């Protein structure tokens, strides 16, 4: 790597703009390298690969996709649809990409999005007055004061053996859940007696859900547009003040539970599952780590897997998104570590030997079964399964899919339906 130093004195009041050489979302990276004229050549040169060809070379494409996590930076938009808020990754130009790391940096850098032109730059500013010949450096783990986490975050550039760290992840203490509860700003309901209704009661339903409006036809239910008079509330918006609701309307029925994030959000579900599976988690859940709180344990587990020659493909998922958004599958440790800088994520062991379904003219394909269940009560536990479930089959042979970095069953969303189609079958009257 080149070392950049000042050719002239710089005041700490100086500000510089750095261009971005490549801006992309991960799912389009390979396609852009293969199709955008000059991009592969520029990235290969920036990363110091020996490549002078005019046509995309698959080996060089793979090298760039592997190495780019030492150069990537990220930002995300705070407004727009869920798709528009998926993190954007970018690589700075030849100058910005060669600014080296230092624990005592002379400069700082941050992305800047210029709204009038809808374009992003990086701003660089000196943290002190720099004399001619002083090195321009920045902190690659800016803002991280914990020495162990800094070591983990810097691992893409400074190799470290983390195998001595225990990879086991016990369930967090109650304080962890209390902090989530406080962050969600929920209040707990007052205890209430279960209401007994006459069999012929007509329930008034208030809902924000089109599916409920279109399909609830039973004569015991009527819709109302007045939330305050409803017996049943089926809402998209999250209820926060359960206490007030329990005091004012103790017998209203809701489609939400207090603290339901414990099972509906991925990081909490993984933590709670350790109650039945210990430090390695429940047997039905692949080994899962929270990248925010368990990064050292994950790296240790990854390096131990590597030492034993075991498969090391992992899937990174945001805590609270669906439809495959911002989901990544990789065996590249640097790739996983850098995901911590975007949205909060968990990383789960990818199932490399799933149960397959033999499709005629295609071969063995992945599939899943989707159930809808209704949680009626926690204590005592009452759970109802809808008597319709969905089967989804990939239309791609497993080995062909596995060679791609996008090979999970939700691929129909990741690839926008272009390369993978699923057959949806509704099977009625199975579960009673």
N, C-alpha and C positions, 0 to 999 in steps of 0.2 A: 504494500500500500504506500502511496505517496504521502509525504508530510508537507502540509501547507504552512507557510510562515508569511508574516507580513512583509511586503515590499516597501511599506512606508508606515509611519506611526499612525495608530488608530486611537481615537478618543472613545471612551466608554459611552459617549452620547451618540455614536455612529449607529446607523441602521442600514442593513443591506438586504436586497431581495435576491432570492435564489430561485431559478426556474426549476420546474419539475420535468424530467426527461420522459417519464412514463407514469400515467395515472390509469388505474384499472380496478375492477373487482375481480376477486380470485377466480371465479368461475369462467372468466373470459380471457385469462392470462395466456393460456396455451394458444388459443385461436389468434390472439393479437400478435404473438411472437411469430406465428407461422404466416400471417397474412398481411400485417402492416409493413409496407416497404421500409427497409432500413432499420426497423426496431431491433431485430435480433442482432444485427451487426453492432448497433450502438451499445446494447446491453452487454454483449460479449466483450467489447472493447472496454467499457466502463468497469467490468468485473475481471478484466485482465485475462480473458480466454483467447487462445490463439485461433481465430476464425476470420477468414477473409473471403468466404464464399458469397456468391450473390443469391443463392437459393437457400431456403431454410434447411438446416441440417438437424435431424431429429436428436442426435446425441448432444448437440450444442443447446437445443431447446431444453432438453432435460437438465443440462448443466445449469442453465440460467434459472430454471424453475427451482432447482435445488439451492443455488447460491443466493438467490434474490432476498432470502430472509435475513441476510446480513446487511442488506441495503434498504429494505422496505421501511417506510414510515406510514402512518395512518391517521385518518380523521374521519368523522362522520357528520352528516347534516342533522341538525336538531329538529327540523321540520320536514313535513312530507309524509308519504305513505311508508308502511313498514319496509317495502322494497327500496324506497329512496333513502331510508335511514340506515341501510346496511353499510358497514364500514367500507370506505374507499382506501386503497393502498396506493402508494406512489413511491417512485425512486427519484431522488433529486438529480440535478445535472452533474456533470463531471466534477465540478468544484465541490458542490455540497456533499456528494457521495464519498469524497476522499477526506473529509474532515474527521480526524481520529478521535478516539475516546480518551478521556482522562478523568480520574477521580477528582482532580482539581482543575476543572475546565477554565479556559480563558474566554469562552463565548457561550452563548445560549442560542437555541434555534426553536422555532415553533411554526406550524402551518398557519397560513392566513388566507381566508377565502374572500376574494373580491367580488361582491355581489353584482355590481353593474355589468361586469364582463363574464360572470359565472366561471371564474377561473381561480385556481389556488396557486399560491406561492409559498415559499418558506422565508421567514424573516430571520436574519442573523444579527445579533448585537453583541459587542464585547462586554464582558463583565468587569473589565478593568481597562485602564489605558494600556495599549500595546505598543511596544517599541519596534523599530525595524528589526526583523529577524525572529521575533517572538512567534511561537507556534500557535496556530489556530486549532483549538480543540473544543470538544463538547462532551457532556456526560451522557452516555448511551442509556443509563438507568436513572435519568433525572427524576428527582423527587423521592427516590427510595432510600430510606435511612437504615433499614434493617440489613445488617451485613450479610446474612445468609440469603435473603431474597435478592439482594444486589448481585451476589455471586451467581445465583440462578439466572437472573435476567441477563447477565453479561456472558453467559455460557456460549452463545453463538459466536462470540469473538475471542473469548478467553476460556479455553477448554478446562474443565474441572471434573474430577472423579467424585461423584456424590453417592457412591454405593454404600458408604458407611452409615448414611442416614437411614433410619428405619422407614420402610415404605408403608408401614401399617398406619391406618387412619381410623382411630376410634371415633365413635359418635361425639360431636361437640357437646360441651356442657350446656346447661340450661341458659346460661348467659348469652350464648350464641343465638338461641331462638328468641330470647327476650329482646335482643337488639333488633332482630328482624321484625318482631311484633311492634316495637316502638317506631321503627322506620316506616312500617306500613300505616301507622297512626290509626290502628283499629282499637275499638273498645269492646270488651267482652259483654255478652248479654247477661241479664239477670236470670237466675233459675226460674223456669216456668213449668207448670204441669201440662202434660200432653192433653190436647183438646180432643174430646170425643164428639164426632159429628153424626147427625142423623143420616141414614142411608140415602135419603132423598134430597139432601141439601144441594142447592145450586151454588157453585163456587164462582165468584167474580175474579177474573184473571186480568191483571195488568202486565203487559209485556212490551219489550223493545225488540223482540226477535221475530223476524219475518217468517221463519220456519214454524213457529208456534201459531202465529196468526193464520198461516195457510193450512195447517194440518190438525189443529185441535178441534175436532168435530163432535166430540161426545156431548150429549144433551145436558150433562151435569155441569158443564162449564160454559160461561158466557164472558165475553170480553167487556172491559170497561176502559175508558180513557182517563179515568180519575184514579190516580195511584192511591190516594188516601182511603178509598172505599173498597179496595181490592182485598180479597181473601188470600190470593196467591200473587206473588211478585216474581216474574221471570225476567231478569235484567242482564244486560251486557255490562253496564257500569257497576263498579265494585262498591259494595256497601262498606262503610267504615265505622259508623256509629251504631253498633249492634246494641249497645246498652240503651240508648235512647229509644230505639225501635222496640226493644223488648219491654220497656216500661210503658210506652204509649200504645203499642199494638202487640201484645204478648202472644197472640195466636195466629198472626199472619205467617203464611208459609213462604219460604224463600228458596231460590235455586242456588244459594250460596251458604257456606259455613264460615264461622269465624276461624281465622288462621288456616284457611284451606290451602294457602301457599305451601304448607308443610308437605303436601302430596301433589300439588299441581305445578310446582316450580322445580326444575331438575336438580338444582344443588341441594335443596331441602329434602327432596325425595331420596336422594342418594344417602344423605346423612341419617335420615330416619330409618332407612332400610338396614342400617348397621345394627339396629336393635335385635334383629333376628339372625344376622350373619356375622356379627363381630366386626373386627377391624378390616376384613376384606369385603364386607358387604354381603347382602343377600345373594343366594345362589342364582336366583332368577334375574339378577341385575349384573351386567358385565362390570368388571372392576372400574370404578369411577373415582376421579379426583376433581376437586374444586381448584381451578387454576388460580383463584384469588387467595385461598387460604392453605392450599396443599401442594404448591408448586415444588418444593424440595422433595416431598415424598414421591410425587409423580416422576421426577427426574431420576431419583434413585431406583424406582421400580423399572423405568425404561432402560436404564443402564444395566441393571441386573438381568433383565430379559435379553438384552443384547449380548451380555457375557455368556448366557446359557444357550444362545442361538435360537431363541424363541421368537415367534412372530411379534412384530412391534407396530402393527397398524392400529391407529387410534382415530376416533371420531370426536371432533370438537363441536360442541353445541352451545348456543347462548342459553342462559338460564331460563329465559321466558319468551322464546319465539317458537314459531311452528312453521310448517310447510317447507322445511329445509333451508330457510333463510339463514345466511351467515353460518352454514354448517360445512365443516371441512374434514376430509379423511386423508390421512397421511402417515407415513412412517418416518418423517423428517422431524427430529427433535427440535431443531431451530424453529421450524414452522409452528409447532405447538407452543413453544415458549413465547414467541412473538404475538400469539393470539391474545395473550394476557393484556396487551396494550390497547386492544379494541374494546369490544363489549365484554361484560363478565361471562365467563364460560365454564362449563365442565368438560372434561375429556374422559371418554369411555373407551374401554378396550373394544376394538372392532372385531366382530365375529367372523373369523376367516374361514370357518368350516360350518356354515349354516345348513339347516335342513333344506333340501331342494325339491322342486317339483319338476318332473319330466314332462316337457311340452313337446308335442309332436312337431317335427320340422324345425325346432329351435334347440332342444336339448335341455339340460338341467338349468332351471331358472330360480331366482329368489322369489319368495312370496311372503305375504303377511295376512293376518286375520285381524280385522278391526271390530271390536265389540263396543257397544254403548252400554254403560251401566249407570244406575241411579243409586247414589248413597242417600239413604233415607234417615239413618241414625248411626251415630258412632258408638254410643253406650245406651242400650245394647246395639251391636252391629247389625244393621239391616241393609242389605245390598240387593238390588234388582238388576237383572240382565235383560236387555231388550231382545225379543225373539227374532230379530233380524240382525245378521252380521254380514260383513263385507270381506270377500276374498280379493286380493290384489296380486297379480302375477306380472313379473317383468317380461318384456318381449326380447330380452337380450341374454345370450348364453353367459353363464357366470364368469368363465375365464376371460371372455372378451370385456366384460364390465370391469373385472378386477384389475386389468392393466391400466385403467384410467384412474385419475385421482378423484373422480366423482362416480362412486360405484355403490351407493347405498340405495335402499328401496324407495327413498323419497325422491329419486332422481328425476321423476317427471316434473318436479318443481325446479330443481337445480338447473336443469337443461331446458326449461321452458317448453317441454314437450317435444323438442326437436329430435332427440336421439333415443328416447325411451318412452314407451307407452305402456300403461297398465290396463289390464282387463279387470273391470269391476263387476263382481257378481254378488247380487243380493240373495241371501239364502234365508227364506222365511220359515217360521214355525219350527225352529230347531230347539231353542231354549224356552222352557216354560217356567 
